[in-house]
Amino acid sequence: MEKLTDKHIKDFLENASLYTWQEFERPDFDRESLWINEIDAYCETCKQSRPFQYLGSRGGGAGMPRKQLTSGQSFFQFTCVSCHNEKHEYLVEQVVSDETIKLQKYGELPRKHLDRDPLLQKFFSNDKDYYEKAVVCLANGYGIAAFAYMRRIIENNIGELLDMLQEEINSTNADHSLLDKLSELKKETPMSEKIKVANNAMPDYLTPSGLNPLGRLYQVLSEGVHKYSDEVCLERANTLQTCIKYLVSELASRKKNRESFKSLIGSL
């Protein structure tokens, strides 16, 4: 457990999901409040992420008795430093003990801006409703739901990904024995066998530092949601998203570069 700092509070306000608790060790000095000077957030007026600052008074003054942070509620309001128009507001409950400080964000305006990865949106175009629900669940810390949606999406699109891999191998004269292994993954076989095959069905240039994203993809797909906590499921959902994004982006960029190179050489 880490000692609470302004950096922790900033990250908590920016990224914590509603109604989830985070616990920290009390700092060596007694905080008067959870007040911090600045956060970074998306500004609807500026249409980009901007610094937002707290413009109010901290209160107190010379000769005033120093207060100590106690259990209760805290209100935060930050204003965009560029347009001075957009505001972000947060409601936080804190539970303070002799040793720890627990924080829960129970209010946030405006609603958090959710980034949709354009590459994944395109790849998951046939499952855009599921992907939208997965993004919402990921943003709000609903780990079990997020994992369930991401698993369904990957299972629906794994065939297309394998087709992309087969096309890549055919186009680059890579080890063609890999094609047989990729074909094996399309057959109705136990997931345990698929994991073994997937771990050996990738060209070296698609396994950074020896890490096999396809093997990890199948391993995570084999894991159920019945025995894991929200936190563990959230981690696995993000792993699925990271693996598929890496593979799709690498394969798409290599194909684009090959086609551009062929066009350039052809024009000579």
C-alpha positions in Angstrom: 0.0 0.0 0.0 1.4 3.4 -1.0 1.3 6.6 1.0 -1.3 9.1 -0.4 0.2 11.9 -2.5 -1.2 14.6 -4.7 -0.2 12.4 -7.7 -2.4 9.6 -6.3 -5.3 12.0 -5.9 -4.9 13.4 -9.4 -4.8 9.9 -10.9 -7.8 8.9 -8.7 -9.9 11.8 -9.9 -8.9 11.4 -13.6 -9.2 7.6 -13.8 -11.0 5.9 -11.0 -14.4 4.4 -11.7 -17.5 5.5 -9.9 -18.3 3.6 -6.7 -15.0 1.8 -6.4 -12.7 2.2 -3.4 -9.0 2.9 -3.4 -7.0 2.6 -0.1 -3.8 4.4 0.7 -1.5 4.7 3.7 -1.7 8.0 5.5 1.1 10.4 4.6 3.8 11.3 7.2 2.2 14.8 7.5 -1.4 15.4 8.3 -3.3 16.7 5.2 -5.8 19.4 5.8 -7.8 18.3 2.7 -7.7 16.3 -0.5 -7.3 19.5 -2.4 -4.9 19.5 -5.4 -4.1 22.3 -7.9 -4.6 20.6 -11.3 -5.9 17.7 -13.3 -5.8 16.8 -17.0 -9.2 16.1 -18.6 -11.0 16.2 -21.9 -12.5 19.7 -22.8 -15.6 19.6 -24.9 -15.0 23.2 -25.9 -11.3 22.8 -26.9 -12.0 19.3 -28.3 -8.9 17.9 -26.7 -7.3 17.0 -23.4 -6.3 20.1 -21.4 -5.1 21.1 -18.0 -7.9 22.0 -15.6 -7.1 24.0 -12.5 -8.8 24.6 -9.1 -9.5 28.3 -9.0 -11.1 28.6 -5.6 -9.6 29.6 -2.2 -8.1 27.0 0.0 -9.3 28.9 3.0 -7.4 29.4 6.3 -4.6 32.0 6.6 -1.9 33.2 9.0 -2.8 32.5 12.6 -5.6 30.1 11.7 -5.6 26.7 13.4 -4.5 23.9 11.1 -7.3 21.4 10.4 -6.8 17.8 9.8 -8.5 15.7 7.2 -11.4 13.7 8.6 -13.9 11.2 7.3 -16.6 12.8 5.2 -17.2 14.1 1.7 -15.1 16.4 -0.6 -16.1 18.5 -3.5 -13.7 19.4 -6.4 -14.3 21.8 -9.2 -11.6 22.5 -11.9 -11.8 24.9 -14.8 -10.1 24.5 -18.2 -7.0 26.8 -18.4 -7.5 27.5 -22.1 -11.1 28.3 -22.7 -12.0 29.1 -19.0 -15.4 27.8 -19.8 -15.5 24.0 -19.3 -15.6 22.7 -15.7 -15.1 19.3 -14.2 -16.6 18.5 -10.9 -16.1 15.5 -8.6 -17.7 14.2 -5.4 -15.5 12.0 -3.2 -16.1 10.2 0.0 -13.1 9.7 2.3 -12.8 7.4 5.2 -9.8 8.3 7.4 -8.4 6.1 10.1 -5.2 6.3 12.1 -3.3 4.4 9.4 -5.2 4.6 6.1 -7.3 6.8 3.9 -9.9 5.2 1.7 -11.4 7.1 -1.3 -14.6 6.5 -3.3 -15.7 8.7 -6.2 -19.5 8.9 -6.2 -20.1 11.8 -8.5 -18.5 13.1 -11.7 -19.6 15.9 -14.2 -19.4 15.8 -17.1 -19.6 12.1 -17.7 -16.1 10.7 -18.5 -15.0 10.9 -22.1 -14.6 7.4 -23.4 -12.0 6.8 -26.0 -12.8 4.3 -28.8 -9.8 2.9 -30.5 -10.4 3.6 -34.2 -8.4 0.5 -35.3 -10.4 -1.8 -33.0 -13.6 -0.1 -34.0 -12.9 -0.9 -37.6 -11.8 -4.5 -36.9 -14.8 -5.1 -34.6 -17.3 -3.4 -37.1 -19.6 -6.4 -37.1 -19.7 -6.3 -33.3 -19.8 -2.6 -32.7 -22.6 -2.8 -30.1 -20.7 -5.3 -28.1 -17.5 -3.2 -28.4 -19.4 -0.1 -27.2 -20.6 -2.0 -24.2 -17.1 -3.4 -23.5 -15.7 0.2 -23.6 -18.3 1.4 -21.1 -17.7 -1.5 -18.8 -13.9 -1.1 -19.0 -14.2 2.6 -18.2 -16.4 2.0 -15.2 -14.5 -0.9 -13.7 -17.2 -3.5 -14.4 -14.5 -6.2 -14.8 -16.7 -9.3 -15.1 -19.0 -7.7 -17.7 -16.0 -6.2 -19.6 -14.3 -9.6 -19.8 -17.4 -11.3 -21.0 -18.0 -8.8 -23.8 -14.3 -8.8 -24.9 -14.3 -12.6 -24.9 -17.5 -12.7 -27.1 -16.0 -10.1 -29.5 -12.7 -11.9 -29.9 -14.3 -15.3 -30.3 -16.5 -13.7 -33.1 -13.5 -12.2 -34.9 -10.7 -14.7 -34.3 -11.2 -16.3 -37.7 -10.6 -12.9 -39.4 -7.5 -12.4 -37.4 -6.2 -15.9 -38.4 -6.9 -15.0 -42.1 -4.8 -11.8 -41.7 -2.0 -13.9 -40.3 -2.2 -16.4 -43.1 -2.1 -13.6 -45.7 0.9 -12.1 -44.0 2.8 -15.4 -44.0 2.0 -16.0 -47.7 3.1 -12.5 -48.6 6.4 -12.6 -46.8 7.6 -16.1 -47.5 7.8 -16.8 -43.8 8.0 -20.4 -42.5 5.0 -21.9 -44.3 4.7 -24.7 -41.7 3.1 -21.9 -39.7 0.2 -22.0 -42.2 -0.7 -25.6 -41.1 -0.6 -24.5 -37.5 -2.9 -21.6 -38.2 -5.3 -23.9 -40.0 -5.3 -26.1 -36.9 -6.6 -23.2 -34.9 -9.7 -23.0 -37.1 -10.7 -26.6 -36.3 -13.0 -27.7 -33.5 -10.4 -28.7 -30.9 -10.1 -28.4 -27.1 -8.9 -25.0 -26.0 -5.9 -26.5 -24.3 -4.7 -27.8 -27.7 -5.4 -24.4 -29.3 -3.1 -22.7 -26.7 -0.2 -25.1 -27.5 -0.6 -24.6 -31.3 -1.0 -20.8 -31.0 2.2 -20.5 -29.0 4.0 -22.0 -32.0 2.0 -20.4 -34.9 3.6 -17.0 -35.1 6.6 -15.6 -37.1 9.4 -14.3 -34.8 8.8 -10.7 -35.9 5.3 -10.8 -34.4 6.6 -12.0 -31.0 8.3 -9.0 -29.4 10.9 -10.1 -26.9 9.7 -13.6 -27.3 6.2 -12.7 -26.1 3.5 -14.5 -28.2 0.3 -12.3 -28.4 -1.6 -15.0 -30.2 -0.8 -17.6 -27.6 -1.7 -15.2 -24.8 -5.0 -14.4 -26.6 -6.0 -18.1 -26.6 -4.9 -18.5 -23.0 -7.0 -15.6 -21.8 -10.0 -16.8 -23.9 -9.8 -20.2 -22.1 -10.2 -18.5 -18.7 -13.8 -18.3 -17.4 -15.4 -15.5 -15.5 -16.9 -17.7 -12.8 -14.1 -17.6 -10.2 -12.4 -14.3 -10.8 -13.0 -10.9 -9.1 -13.9 -7.7 -11.0 -10.3 -6.6 -10.7 -8.8 -9.8 -12.3 -11.5 -9.8 -15.0 -10.7 -6.2 -15.8 -7.0 -7.0 -16.2 -7.8 -9.9 -18.5 -10.2 -7.8 -20.6 -7.5 -5.3 -21.1 -5.0 -8.0 -22.0 -7.4 -9.3 -24.7 -7.7 -5.8 -26.1 -4.0 -5.2 -26.0 -3.1 -8.4 -27.8 -5.7 -8.0 -30.5 -4.7 -4.4 -31.1 -1.0 -5.3 -31.3 -1.6 -8.0 -33.9 -4.1 -6.1 -36.0 -2.0 -2.9 -36.0 1.2 -4.8 -36.9 -0.4 -6.8 -39.7 -2.2 -3.8 -41.1 0.9 -1.6 -41.1 3.1 -4.2 -42.7 0.5 -4.8 -45.4 0.2 -1.1 -46.1 4.0 -0.7 -46.2 4.4 -3.7 -48.6 1.8 -2.3 -51.0 3.3 1.2 -50.9 6.7 -0.3 -51.6 5.4 -2.4 -54.5 3.7 0.6 -56.0 6.8 2.7 -55.6 9.1 0.1 -57.3 6.5 -0.4 -60.0 6.6 3.3 -60.9 10.4 3.3 -61.5 
